[in-house]
């Protein structure tokens, strides 16, 4: 057995805010796979008591600091406890703890990779507004960093703790989960996706705010996209290279981005009052296949979406 596998020591970190209804069941199921740490982000209900009763270790913020800070707190705790991998999943019931076997198996077989639980394998797993937002974000993450991923916005992940020795994170909230992917790609870390289930009943309870959090992620990606365009402009004669088709596809999506973001917000706020004109636009403008045309080398080696091998018994 290699030293990487021999030292595999995961810690499951679950950020919560007012999730007393669901957190106990999630902790109990997750503990069958690895130790669990719940980071209570200033809950005003009985989340802390429910998590502790189910067997989790607890850390608590005195007030709400946001999901990003809760993850940072969990990573710091994992480092102090000697964990090699941090696995994050949500406490609201949208992630199935039974999928931890797949996520942990992939993390153990690829010690230098971030593992993302992709929710897009089942048709209709996500509401149209969330699916469209994920597709738009995935397109611009691919253009900005070279990471071709189906579900860049999934919070069901495994992070090698060593990653955070190389990557400095500056953003909080839900932006952190996008920032860490782009920062990791820039440092040569791999990213692997494995299929996980999305539990439909949890859609109503998501802490993700389509307007506020979506705008924050959009603003962060706008900066990364602008940096990519600056690099493109510095490449002499690129318009005579096959990559011009790639740039043209990205340019169309970039120019349409403000209108797309507005339509995505409307779709999230009024899903039943408007005809779905957003999905055809997103499929046309933000298909990641349009960025594959030129065969331009990417900065990272990506693992394909696949069910990971079984973990050693």
KEMIBA-45198 format. One record per residue (C-alpha): x, y negated, z negated; residue in three letters. Coordinates in steps of 0.001 Angstrom, whole numbers, always signed. Last residue first. Example, Ala and Ser with C-alpha at 12.3 -4.5 7.8 and 13.67 -1.06 7.14 Angstrom:
% KEMIBA-45198
+---------+---------+---------+-----+
|       x |       y |       z |  aa |
+---------+---------+---------+-----+
|  +13670 |   +1060 |   -7140 | SER |
|  +12300 |   +4500 |   -7800 | ALA |
+---------+---------+---------+-----+
//
This chain:
% KEMIBA-45198
+---------+---------+---------+-----+
|       x |       y |       z |  aa |
+---------+---------+---------+-----+
|  -11776 |   +3514 |   -2051 | UNK |
|  -10050 |   +1294 |    +474 | UNK |
|  -12367 |   -1393 |   +1875 | UNK |
|  -14401 |    -388 |   +4908 | UNK |
|  -13360 |   -2063 |   +8106 | UNK |
|  -14841 |   -5477 |   +8849 | UNK |
|  -17998 |   -5910 |  +10933 | UNK |
|  -16994 |   -8092 |  +13816 | UNK |
|  -16828 |  -11706 |  +14902 | UNK |
|  -13421 |  -11889 |  +16519 | UNK |
|  -10222 |  -12901 |  +14684 | UNK |
|   -8750 |  -16216 |  +15659 | UNK |
|   -5150 |  -17047 |  +16447 | UNK |
|   -4591 |  -20761 |  +16008 | UNK |
|   -3417 |  -23748 |  +18017 | UNK |
|   -5495 |  -22944 |  +21118 | UNK |
|   -4147 |  -22444 |  +24622 | UNK |
|   -6277 |  -24089 |  +27347 | UNK |
|   -8215 |  -21551 |  +29386 | UNK |
|   -9928 |  -24314 |  +31322 | UNK |
|  -13460 |  -23039 |  +31053 | UNK |
|  -13661 |  -22187 |  +27359 | UNK |
|  -14995 |  -25575 |  +26215 | UNK |
|  -18269 |  -25084 |  +28094 | UNK |
|  -18661 |  -21723 |  +26300 | UNK |
|  -18996 |  -23688 |  +23055 | UNK |
|  -22466 |  -24726 |  +24152 | UNK |
|  -23006 |  -28255 |  +22899 | UNK |
|  -24535 |  -30121 |  +25829 | UNK |
|  -26943 |  -27586 |  +27319 | UNK |
|  -27867 |  -25595 |  +24217 | UNK |
|  -28115 |  -28784 |  +22173 | UNK |
|  -30377 |  -30428 |  +24745 | UNK |
|  -32597 |  -27337 |  +25033 | UNK |
|  -32888 |  -27152 |  +21206 | UNK |
|  -33701 |  -30819 |  +20682 | UNK |
|  -36843 |  -31101 |  +22812 | UNK |
|  -38800 |  -29067 |  +20291 | UNK |
|  -42140 |  -30829 |  +20387 | UNK |
|  -42591 |  -33098 |  +17360 | UNK |
|  -44950 |  -32931 |  +14396 | UNK |
|  -44019 |  -29557 |  +12951 | UNK |
|  -40345 |  -30140 |  +12163 | UNK |
|  -40789 |  -33712 |  +10933 | UNK |
|  -37782 |  -34467 |   +8703 | UNK |
|  -35407 |  -31866 |  +10134 | UNK |
|  -36400 |  -32497 |  +13760 | UNK |
|  -36163 |  -36245 |  +13237 | UNK |
|  -32659 |  -35883 |  +11776 | UNK |
|  -31614 |  -33651 |  +14679 | UNK |
|  -32987 |  -36218 |  +17135 | UNK |
|  -30897 |  -38985 |  +15586 | UNK |
|  -27813 |  -36764 |  +15566 | UNK |
|  -28361 |  -35903 |  +19229 | UNK |
|  -28741 |  -39580 |  +20184 | UNK |
|  -25465 |  -40463 |  +18442 | UNK |
|  -23721 |  -37372 |  +19919 | UNK |
|  -24612 |  -37933 |  +23581 | UNK |
|  -21323 |  -39669 |  +24409 | UNK |
|  -19364 |  -37003 |  +22542 | UNK |
|  -21286 |  -34164 |  +24189 | UNK |
|  -20567 |  -35502 |  +27662 | UNK |
|  -16932 |  -36200 |  +26788 | UNK |
|  -16441 |  -32666 |  +25442 | UNK |
|  -17638 |  -31166 |  +28714 | UNK |
|  -15442 |  -33547 |  +30700 | UNK |
|  -12444 |  -32723 |  +28516 | UNK |
|  -12898 |  -29022 |  +29173 | UNK |
|  -13247 |  -29642 |  +32882 | UNK |
|  -10110 |  -31826 |  +32770 | UNK |
|   -8315 |  -28830 |  +31220 | UNK |
|   -7745 |  -27522 |  +34773 | UNK |
|   -4978 |  -30167 |  +35100 | UNK |
|   -5127 |  -33192 |  +37408 | UNK |
|   -6957 |  -35272 |  +34772 | UNK |
|   -4207 |  -34283 |  +32301 | UNK |
|   -1721 |  -36445 |  +34201 | UNK |
|    +102 |  -37650 |  +31091 | UNK |
|   -1061 |  -36217 |  +27764 | UNK |
|   -1411 |  -39177 |  +25373 | UNK |
|   -5084 |  -39679 |  +26223 | UNK |
|   -5825 |  -36114 |  +25138 | UNK |
|   -4126 |  -36683 |  +21796 | UNK |
|   -6230 |  -39805 |  +21205 | UNK |
|   -9318 |  -37840 |  +22192 | UNK |
|   -8461 |  -35248 |  +19522 | UNK |
|   -8085 |  -37990 |  +16896 | UNK |
|  -11489 |  -39395 |  +17874 | UNK |
|  -12982 |  -35912 |  +17443 | UNK |
|  -11473 |  -35662 |  +13949 | UNK |
|  -12900 |  -39043 |  +12976 | UNK |
|  -16317 |  -38194 |  +14408 | UNK |
|  -16189 |  -34893 |  +12507 | UNK |
|  -16036 |  -36762 |   +9202 | UNK |
|  -18906 |  -39060 |  +10195 | UNK |
|  -21038 |  -36111 |  +11316 | UNK |
|  -20400 |  -34254 |   +8057 | UNK |
|  -21503 |  -37341 |   +6112 | UNK |
|  -24536 |  -37858 |   +8373 | UNK |
|  -25643 |  -34258 |   +7852 | UNK |
|  -25247 |  -34631 |   +4097 | UNK |
|  -27462 |  -37730 |   +3978 | UNK |
|  -29976 |  -36851 |   +6709 | UNK |
|  -30308 |  -33069 |   +6480 | UNK |
|  -29927 |  -32954 |   +2697 | UNK |
|  -28388 |  -29584 |   +1756 | UNK |
|  -29598 |  -28517 |   -1680 | UNK |
|  -31520 |  -25644 |     -92 | UNK |
|  -34762 |  -24755 |   -1826 | UNK |
|  -37151 |  -24549 |   +1112 | UNK |
|  -34740 |  -22377 |   +3098 | UNK |
|  -34468 |  -19836 |    +250 | UNK |
|  -37367 |  -17686 |   +1426 | UNK |
|  -35514 |  -16958 |   +4668 | UNK |
|  -32660 |  -14978 |   +3146 | UNK |
|  -29743 |  -15293 |   +5559 | UNK |
|  -27940 |  -11987 |   +6029 | UNK |
|  -24209 |  -11732 |   +6599 | UNK |
|  -22116 |  -11032 |   +9704 | UNK |
|  -18333 |  -11391 |   +9396 | UNK |
|  -16304 |  -14354 |  +10616 | UNK |
|  -12514 |  -14655 |  +10462 | UNK |
|  -10382 |  -17748 |  +10227 | UNK |
|   -6604 |  -17758 |  +10522 | UNK |
|   -4192 |  -20208 |   +8939 | UNK |
|   -1839 |  -22142 |  +11213 | UNK |
|   -1581 |  -25358 |   +9210 | UNK |
|   -3782 |  -27372 |  +11583 | UNK |
|   -6349 |  -24595 |  +11493 | UNK |
|   -6422 |  -24813 |   +7686 | UNK |
|   -7119 |  -28562 |   +7805 | UNK |
|   -9937 |  -28046 |  +10299 | UNK |
|  -11522 |  -25295 |   +8226 | UNK |
|  -11033 |  -27095 |   +4894 | UNK |
|  -12677 |  -30250 |   +6219 | UNK |
|  -15851 |  -28444 |   +7249 | UNK |
|  -16436 |  -26938 |   +3799 | UNK |
|  -15376 |  -30164 |   +2095 | UNK |
|  -18026 |  -32144 |   +3982 | UNK |
|  -20764 |  -30467 |   +1922 | UNK |
|  -19989 |  -32743 |   -1007 | UNK |
|  -16395 |  -33850 |   -1432 | UNK |
|  -13594 |  -35037 |    +810 | UNK |
|   -9828 |  -35332 |    +369 | UNK |
|   -8617 |  -31740 |    +576 | UNK |
|   -4882 |  -31034 |    +580 | UNK |
|   -3946 |  -27840 |   +2397 | UNK |
|    -727 |  -25890 |   +1853 | UNK |
|    -996 |  -24949 |   -1836 | UNK |
|   -4742 |  -24702 |   -1298 | UNK |
|   -4299 |  -21828 |   +1133 | UNK |
|   -2561 |  -19820 |   -1594 | UNK |
|   -5967 |  -19310 |   -3250 | UNK |
|   -7032 |  -17300 |    -199 | UNK |
|  -10577 |  -18483 |    +557 | UNK |
|  -13585 |  -16181 |    +941 | UNK |
|  -16804 |  -17682 |   +2232 | UNK |
|  -20606 |  -17874 |   +2023 | UNK |
|  -21046 |  -21651 |   +2333 | UNK |
|  -21945 |  -21351 |   +6012 | UNK |
|  -21525 |  -24598 |   +7949 | UNK |
|  -18961 |  -23483 |  +10540 | UNK |
|  -21245 |  -20703 |  +11747 | UNK |
|  -20368 |  -19410 |  +15218 | UNK |
|  -16676 |  -20232 |  +15169 | UNK |
|  -14178 |  -21248 |  +17842 | UNK |
|  -11420 |  -23049 |  +15979 | UNK |
|   -9429 |  -25158 |  +18451 | UNK |
|   -9311 |  -28111 |  +16046 | UNK |
|  -11270 |  -31082 |  +17368 | UNK |
|  -13045 |  -29400 |  +20292 | UNK |
|  -13949 |  -26283 |  +18302 | UNK |
|  -15080 |  -28317 |  +15284 | UNK |
|  -17118 |  -30444 |  +17712 | UNK |
|  -18965 |  -27450 |  +19161 | UNK |
|  -19472 |  -25826 |  +15746 | UNK |
|  -21042 |  -28989 |  +14327 | UNK |
|  -23521 |  -29167 |  +17215 | UNK |
|  -24369 |  -25480 |  +16891 | UNK |
|  -24803 |  -25707 |  +13120 | UNK |
|  -27115 |  -28725 |  +13471 | UNK |
|  -29180 |  -26835 |  +16040 | UNK |
|  -29539 |  -23812 |  +13761 | UNK |
|  -30512 |  -25989 |  +10802 | UNK |
|  -33219 |  -27785 |  +12801 | UNK |
|  -34474 |  -24545 |  +14368 | UNK |
|  -34954 |  -22782 |  +10982 | UNK |
|  -32450 |  -20022 |  +10318 | UNK |
|  -32598 |  -16229 |  +10625 | UNK |
|  -34801 |  -16499 |  +13707 | UNK |
|  -32677 |  -14090 |  +15729 | UNK |
|  -30235 |  -12184 |  +13462 | UNK |
|  -26488 |  -12595 |  +13929 | UNK |
|  -26457 |  -16293 |  +13079 | UNK |
|  -25726 |  -16139 |   +9352 | UNK |
|  -21935 |  -15913 |   +9625 | UNK |
|  -20154 |  -15112 |   +6351 | UNK |
|  -16857 |  -16917 |   +6735 | UNK |
|  -13495 |  -15375 |   +5839 | UNK |
|  -10485 |  -17675 |   +5518 | UNK |
|   -7438 |  -15730 |   +6593 | UNK |
|   -3960 |  -15089 |   +5244 | UNK |
|   -4862 |  -11963 |   +3241 | UNK |
|   -6581 |  -10265 |   +6199 | UNK |
|   -7642 |   -6739 |   +5144 | UNK |
|   -8573 |   -7855 |   +1628 | UNK |
|  -10559 |  -10835 |   +2878 | UNK |
|  -12457 |   -8689 |   +5381 | UNK |
|  -13396 |   -6170 |   +2693 | UNK |
|  -14364 |   -8971 |    +310 | UNK |
|  -16762 |  -10479 |   +2857 | UNK |
|  -18245 |   -7108 |   +3831 | UNK |
|  -18718 |   -5913 |    +227 | UNK |
|  -20014 |   -9344 |    -762 | UNK |
|  -22928 |   -8787 |   +1613 | UNK |
|  -24886 |   -7244 |   -1266 | UNK |
|  -24809 |  -10657 |   -2930 | UNK |
|  -27397 |  -11863 |    -379 | UNK |
|  -27052 |  -15590 |    +265 | UNK |
|  -30128 |  -17869 |    +347 | UNK |
|  -30895 |  -17242 |   -3331 | UNK |
|  -30253 |  -20722 |   -4703 | UNK |
|  -26897 |  -19957 |   -6321 | UNK |
|  -24813 |  -20337 |   -3197 | UNK |
|  -21801 |  -18210 |   -2385 | UNK |
|  -18089 |  -18790 |   -2777 | UNK |
|  -15348 |  -16160 |   -2850 | UNK |
|  -12000 |  -17290 |   -4238 | UNK |
|   -9027 |  -15041 |   -3490 | UNK |
|   -5690 |  -14371 |   -5219 | UNK |
|   -6920 |  -14809 |   -8795 | UNK |
|   -4285 |  -15577 |  -11426 | UNK |
|   -6679 |  -17042 |  -13985 | UNK |
|   -5275 |  -20575 |  -13689 | UNK |
|   -5576 |  -20422 |   -9904 | UNK |
|   -9162 |  -19208 |  -10082 | UNK |
|  -10043 |  -22042 |  -12474 | UNK |
|   -8579 |  -24626 |  -10095 | UNK |
|  -10532 |  -23060 |   -7216 | UNK |
|  -13760 |  -23128 |   -9231 | UNK |
|  -13332 |  -26794 |  -10127 | UNK |
|  -12657 |  -27604 |   -6472 | UNK |
|  -15822 |  -25711 |   -5517 | UNK |
|  -17850 |  -27737 |   -8031 | UNK |
|  -16260 |  -30908 |   -6659 | UNK |
|  -17449 |  -30073 |   -3162 | UNK |
|  -20932 |  -29142 |   -4357 | UNK |
|  -21594 |  -32527 |   -5913 | UNK |
|  -20539 |  -34385 |   -9054 | UNK |
|  -23703 |  -33979 |  -11152 | UNK |
|  -23034 |  -34803 |  -14769 | UNK |
|  -21219 |  -33170 |  -17711 | UNK |
|  -19742 |  -30625 |  -15298 | UNK |
|  -19978 |  -27105 |  -16681 | UNK |
|  -17740 |  -24040 |  -16523 | UNK |
|  -19238 |  -20651 |  -17259 | UNK |
|  -18192 |  -17005 |  -17136 | UNK |
|  -20983 |  -14857 |  -15769 | UNK |
|  -22667 |  -11946 |  -17570 | UNK |
|  -26362 |  -12264 |  -16709 | UNK |
|  -27044 |  -14039 |  -20007 | UNK |
|  -24355 |  -16596 |  -19144 | UNK |
|  -25967 |  -17358 |  -15793 | UNK |
|  -29449 |  -17728 |  -17297 | UNK |
|  -28168 |  -19942 |  -20097 | UNK |
|  -26301 |  -22237 |  -17729 | UNK |
|  -29201 |  -22489 |  -15283 | UNK |
|  -31693 |  -23462 |  -18007 | UNK |
|  -32709 |  -26800 |  -16472 | UNK |
|  -30989 |  -30182 |  -16176 | UNK |
|  -27997 |  -28900 |  -14260 | UNK |
|  -24783 |  -30945 |  -14380 | UNK |
|  -22860 |  -29101 |  -11668 | UNK |
|  -22804 |  -25707 |  -13365 | UNK |
|  -19763 |  -23818 |  -12081 | UNK |
|  -20572 |  -20115 |  -12370 | UNK |
|  -17580 |  -17758 |  -12498 | UNK |
|  -18115 |  -14142 |  -11503 | UNK |
|  -15747 |  -11167 |  -11781 | UNK |
|  -15867 |   -8849 |   -8737 | UNK |
|  -18197 |   -6542 |   -6759 | UNK |
|  -20848 |   -5323 |   -9224 | UNK |
|  -20703 |   -8782 |  -10799 | UNK |
|  -22403 |  -10180 |   -7678 | UNK |
|  -25705 |   -8403 |   -8361 | UNK |
|  -25988 |   -9656 |  -11954 | UNK |
|  -24862 |  -13136 |  -10949 | UNK |
|  -27495 |  -13378 |   -8205 | UNK |
|  -30304 |  -12187 |  -10462 | UNK |
|  -29373 |  -14691 |  -13155 | UNK |
|  -28964 |  -17562 |  -10697 | UNK |
|  -32436 |  -17412 |   -9152 | UNK |
|  -34952 |  -19310 |  -11244 | UNK |
|  -32372 |  -21182 |  -13332 | UNK |
|  -31045 |  -22855 |  -10161 | UNK |
|  -30935 |  -26481 |  -11331 | UNK |
|  -27528 |  -27247 |   -9791 | UNK |
|  -25255 |  -24289 |   -9201 | UNK |
|  -21794 |  -23601 |   -7773 | UNK |
|  -21047 |  -19853 |   -7626 | UNK |
|  -17405 |  -18772 |   -7704 | UNK |
|  -16573 |  -15089 |   -7183 | UNK |
|  -13002 |  -14302 |   -8247 | UNK |
|  -10931 |  -11903 |   -6178 | UNK |
|   -7665 |  -10182 |   -7151 | UNK |
|   -5819 |   -8517 |   -4264 | UNK |
|   -2307 |   -7990 |   -5608 | UNK |
|   -1837 |   -4479 |   -4212 | UNK |
|   -3308 |   -5500 |    -861 | UNK |
|    -731 |   -8241 |    -339 | UNK |
|   +2075 |   -6043 |   -1738 | UNK |
|   +1354 |   -3438 |    +926 | UNK |
|      +0 |      +0 |      +0 | UNK |
+---------+---------+---------+-----+
//
